[in-house]
C-alpha cells in the first residue's frame, strides 16, 4: 500500500506500519510502500508501540507528506583495553 493511500484512509492519526519498500537518499531512508498493521488513536499508546517496534516496523503520523527516516551510524566505545 502506498503512503498516500494510508494518509487518505486514516487522516491525522498514528499508524503502525511494516516497511515493504524504500530508497536511500543521502543519509535518509524514503519509504514508498508499506503494509498497515493498525491505526492508533491515542498518542501515548503510539509512543509505547514505537518504543516496542523493531526492524521494519514503525509508528508514523499521517500528517506527514512522506515517511523519511534519518539513518544514523552507531558510534561509541565498546570497551577499553589496557
Buried (B, 14 or more C-beta within 10 A) or exposed (E): EEBEEBBEEBEEBBBBBBBEEBEEEEEEBBBEEBEBBEBBEEEEEBEEBBEEBEEEBBBBBBEEEEBEBEEEEEEEEEEEEE
